Amino acid sequence: MARTPAGTARDRILDTAFRLFYAYGPRGVGVDTVIAESGVAKATLYKHFPSKDDLVLAYLDKVDRAWSGALHTAARAAGDDPRAQLVGMFDALTGACRREGYHGCAFINTAAESPAGSPVHTRTVAHKNAVRAWVTDLARQAGAAEPELLARQLTLLLDGGLAGGVLDGDPAIAEAARSTARALVDAALPKR
């Protein structure tokens, strides 16, 4: 395991946790490992993150900014038409699945090892709900008769693509998800 380069102590801790938690899961990494690899004292870690759950929540916030940002950027790159954005957001999946060290969806992975109702599990659910709400809004703008249903279908497809990308190890899974998204969008929205 490599040590995280210099920066503020909080940034070093969070960058180290991000790298380790994503690779091994929060349960698979002890705070002593984060302390050693970030090069901070135990007191410094606990000053910034009073508990491991606080560190895991900060990690999830960082993942949320990155993944939500990638989804929004991919959607905007598809143009101003919400219909195109619903399909275009799948380009974020292509980028994710091709990334070196790709381990799937950090939220699904973390939820799988967190007790239901815990703050960490609740945060994973909140992320998924926020993504679905955004997709529902796009579906509504695009004129879907059942925007909630279309959003659920598309977000399930995104999650399946994230899982398939790591299970199959084949970046082509993202293109299959994108073409399936186009079929769902075309079936759910009025013909042009």
N, C-alpha and C positions, 0 to 999 in steps of 0.2 A: 504494500500500500504506500502511496506517495504522500508526502507531506504537502499541505496547502501553503501556497506562497503568502508573502507578507500582505498586510492590509490592516484595517482596524481589527481589534480582537473579536468584536461581534461578527464582522464580515468573515474573518478566518474561520470562526466556529461554524457559522451558517454554511459557508462554502464547503467546508469539510463534511458537515452533516449531510448536505445535499448530495455530495458525491458518494458517500458511504451508504446513506439510507437508500438512495436510488439503486445502488448496486446490490446491497445485501438485505434491504428492508430495515425499518426502524428497530424491530425486535432483534435482528441479527447483529446489531452494532451497539456496544455498550458505551456509556458516556466516557469511560476511561480511554477508549480508542479514539473518540472524537477529541478529547483533551490532548492526547499524545500527538495525534496527527495535525491538529491545528496549532500546536505549540503554545498553548495557554495554560495557565494554572487552573486547578479545579475551582478555586474561588472565583476566578474570572468567568468561567463558564456559568456557574450558578448565579453570578451577579446579573448576567444578561438573560439567562434562561433558568429560572428557579427550579424547574423540574424537567425531566426528559420529555414529558408531554408538551411542555412549552416549546422545547426545541423542535419536536416533531411538528407541532402546529406552525411554527415559523418556516420550517421546511416545506410544508404543504402550501403555505401562502406564497412562497417563492415559486413552487411548481405551478400554482394556479396562475400567477402573473405570466409565467412563460407559456404555458399551454393555452390559456385564454387569449393571450396576445397573439400566439401563432394562429389560432382559429380565426380571430377577427381580422388579422392581416391577410390570411388566405381568402377569406370571404370578400374583403374589400378589393383584393387584387382581381377578383372575378368581375368587377364592375359595380355599377350602382343598382342593378336589377336584383331584388331580393331572391328571385328564382335562381339566378346564376350564382348568387352568394351561397344558397343552400347546398349547391353542388361544389362550388369553389372552396368551401371550408375544408373539404376532404383533401385538398393539397397540403394542409398542415399534417395530415396523417402520412402522406408520402415523405415529407421531411423528417418526421419523427422516426418512422420505420427504417430509414436509411442512416440514421445517426449512429456513430460508433458507440458501443456500449449500451445500445438500446435494450431496455428491460421491460417494456410494456408501460401500462398506465400506472403512474405512481399512486394515484388515488385508489384504484382498484387493488393494487398490491398492498397498500397500507390498510385499507378497509378489511382485507382478508385476515389480517393479523391483529385487528383491534376489536375489543368487545363492543357489541352493539350498545349504543347509548353513551359510550365514553366520549369525552371531548374530541378525541382524534377521529373516531368513527363519525361523529356528528359533522365534523369539518369535511370529511370526504363526501358525505351525503350532500352537504350544502354546496360543494363545488359542482357535483353532478346536477343538482337542481338549478343552479345558476346557468350552467351551459344549456340545459334543456329550456329554461325560460327565454334565453336569448334566441335559441333556434325557433321556439314557438313564436316569438315576435317576428322573426324573419318570415316564417311560414304564413303568419297572419298578413303581413305586408305583401306577400306574394299572391295572396288571394286564396289560400287553401280553405276548403269548406270545413275541415277538421284540423286546425293548426296544431292542437295538442297531440293528436294522434300522429301526424306527420313528424312532429318534433321528437316524439318518443321513438318512432321508427328510425329516424336519422341518428339520434344519439345512441341507440342500441347498436346501430351499424358502425358508428365511430368507435364505441367501446369494443365491439367485436373485431374491428380492424386493428385496434391497438393490441388486443390479445393475440390475434392471428399473426401480426407482424413479429411478435417475439416467439410464438409457438412454432410457426412455420420457418422463421428466419428468412422469409422471402419478401423483399420490398414490393413485389408485384401484388401482394395482398391489398395494398393501398389503392392501386388502380382498379382492382375488382370491387372494392368498397365504393370508390367514386362512381363507377359505372352503375352499380346497384342504386346508389343515391340518386343518380340522374333518372333511373327508371321509376323510383318511388316518387320523386318530385313531379315527373311528367304525368304519372298516374293520379296524383293528388291535386294537381293544379289545373285550372281551365286551360284548354288548348289556345294557342296563340293564333 
